[in-house]
Amino acid sequence: MKEPGRPLWRKALPDFPVRRYTVIGGTNSWSEWLAAWPALLHRGDEATVRAFEAEAARRCGCRHAIAFAAGRMALYAILEALGLRPGDEVILPGYTCTVVPNALVYRGMQPVYADISPTTFNVDPRCVEALVGPRTRAIYMQHTFGVSCDTAGLRAIAQKHGLATIEDAAHSLGATHRGAPHGSLGDAAFVSTDRTKVINTHLGGFATTNDDAVAARLARIRDRAASLSGLDSRRVAFSFLAEFVLRHPNALWLGRPALGALRRMGLLFHWTADEGMDRLPDGYPYPSRLEPAQARIGLSQFAALEENLRHRRSLARWLEDRIGWYGDTLPGAFDEQAWLRYSFLVRDREAFVERFGARIELGIWFPTVIFGRETGTEAVGYRQGMCPVAEKVAQHIVNLPTHRRIRPALLESLWERHGDWLRGELLRN
Ligand SMILES: Cc1ncc(COP(=O)(O)O)c(C=O)c1O
């Protein structure tokens, strides 16, 4: 991998005060940032959302895509569109983001947790099969961190027991599994396009399906969902524009307080966190629609998706050549994955953060089994001890972002300093 040299003016300056990379705002390029400005000035119309949906469907190899204001809202809509009802059980990986079981709990459904592989961090189909019972209605196929789960194994179980499959491609837009795009592997699927994902519409997501009847039900749910107010729509576009600049690695020392000030002034838009909730949020409509402004931003990012994925895959390959975490454990080829984050286990996570966190704001993903809930997991049906492998993984997981602001030279310099230490710290199974 070749990294262009630093420009002369940069060489002349020290990294004042320190160059630090965040996990947010790195999905994009300056050209996508420029393309987002009109979204701030003109709200746009639903035709832009339809164009975004058409492109999303094409990218996922599906006949239909239906956009929502968040991936979790797309999931909430899918549960209804598949005809799941209160009391039904869905088997989830015991290693997920809490917004996933939250969506089930909001519908009165019961999440059931299956343990995971300690290498790929995806659900282990053998654990899933052992949990199928009389109230099981669906199996949840989550591609954690952008790496394919064993969809063939999970679909075989679903077929044997007459269950639906819901594919969670929140982390894996653009990945394929033995040639078939993520998003096309279950009865219905969804992708997240929030600011930490493969593409970034600040917040957002879409559902996909090849089933015409399910698609019609999803479209009905979207059509009766509320839109954001005109002001909030502009705040979303403004948040996207501001974060890209203020989270620039060279400007973070100034950017962070500036973002804090913008937040206090009410200029940035985020959902009130529903992570800790066990009933439908009441501060905003759930689900809500994706805004035309976001669809416009999303379309410009779809146009650069190949380049985006090439970068992520080449960083993941670089790391794999040195760390060798995944070896031959992946279902499908290395370069088929989206590699949203390259993840592995270390003995001492605090020591890892001390070394690598000085240059990258790691924001490590899934350091708890139900990420987003430190405690109170019983509210979404998880009790300590249910998934021992996942619990150990959560204690030792670390992951590195692969977005386009992370340059090979950064990894090289980190590796030069800490590579030998890291090799000795890996916690292999
Ligand atoms: C595995 C997984 N599924 C679903 C989601 C929901 O996506 P969103 O944040 O767009 O609602 C997330 C959120 O990060 C996630 O990590």
Ligand as a Chemical Component Dictionary entry (heavy atoms), coordinates in Angstrom:
data_LIG
# 
_chem_comp.id                   LIG 
_chem_comp.type                 NON-POLYMER 
_chem_comp.pdbx_formal_charge   0 
_chem_comp.three_letter_code    LIG 
# 
loop_
_chem_comp_atom.comp_id 
_chem_comp_atom.atom_id 
_chem_comp_atom.alt_atom_id 
_chem_comp_atom.type_symbol 
_chem_comp_atom.charge 
_chem_comp_atom.model_Cartn_x 
_chem_comp_atom.model_Cartn_y 
_chem_comp_atom.model_Cartn_z 
_chem_comp_atom.pdbx_ordinal 
LIG C1 C1 C 0 -25.713 -4.650 14.902 1  
LIG C2 C2 C 0 -26.567 -3.433 14.764 2  
LIG N1 N1 N 0 -27.792 -3.558 14.251 3  
LIG C3 C3 C 0 -28.610 -2.497 14.100 4  
LIG C4 C4 C 0 -28.210 -1.229 14.449 5  
LIG C5 C5 C 0 -29.180 -0.084 14.287 6  
LIG O1 O1 O 0 -28.762 0.894  13.404 7  
LIG P1 P1 P 0 -29.203 2.440  13.625 8  
LIG O2 O2 O 0 -28.220 3.054  14.555 9  
LIG O3 O3 O 0 -29.151 3.021  12.242 10 
LIG O4 O4 O 0 -30.560 2.427  14.183 11 
LIG C6 C6 C 0 -26.948 -1.049 15.001 12 
LIG C7 C7 C 0 -26.496 0.310  15.405 13 
LIG O5 O5 O 0 -25.366 0.635  15.437 14 
LIG C8 C8 C 0 -26.096 -2.169 15.162 15 
LIG O6 O6 O 0 -24.873 -2.040 15.696 16 
# 
loop_
_chem_comp_bond.comp_id 
_chem_comp_bond.atom_id_1 
_chem_comp_bond.atom_id_2 
_chem_comp_bond.value_order 
_chem_comp_bond.pdbx_ordinal 
LIG C1 C2 SING 1  
LIG C2 N1 SING 2  
LIG C2 C8 DOUB 3  
LIG N1 C3 DOUB 4  
LIG C3 C4 SING 5  
LIG C4 C5 SING 6  
LIG C4 C6 DOUB 7  
LIG C5 O1 SING 8  
LIG O1 P1 SING 9  
LIG P1 O2 DOUB 10 
LIG P1 O3 SING 11 
LIG P1 O4 SING 12 
LIG C6 C7 SING 13 
LIG C6 C8 SING 14 
LIG C7 O5 DOUB 15 
LIG C8 O6 SING 16 
# 
